[in-house]
């Protein structure tokens, strides 16, 4: 539900879920394994929360990365 809300928001136009995929691959490298990618995402979310770089979606307060991940999950369900 949060992912669909994200996709319908104006925020998704500024920070589309596909952009997160591109950023993660650029930052971790195309040969990164699932553990390296997971660590990168956790660090990114932690940094955003520590810097209070958050957004509000339907009452949920989350980092932009978390919202983009929810958007990716919603895209998968909607496909």
C-alpha positions, 0 to 999 in steps of 0.5 A, a space after each residue: 500500500 505504501 509503495 503504491 502511494 509512493 508511485 502516485 506521489 509527486 515525490 516518485 517523479 523526482 526520485 523514481 524507484 528505477 533511479 534507486 536501482 541505477 544508483 545502487 549499481 553505480 555505487 556498489 558495482 555491477 558485480 556486487 553480491 546480495 550481501 554488499 548491496 544489502 549493506 549499502 542499502 542499510 547504510 544509505 537508509 541509516 544515513 538518511 534517517 540520521 540526517 532527518 532526510 525523510 518523507 511522509 507517505 500516508 502517515 508513514 515517515 521513512 527515508 527516500 530510499 525506503 520509499 523507493 524500495 516500497 515503490 519497487 515492490 509495488 511495481 513488481 506486484 502491479 506487473 
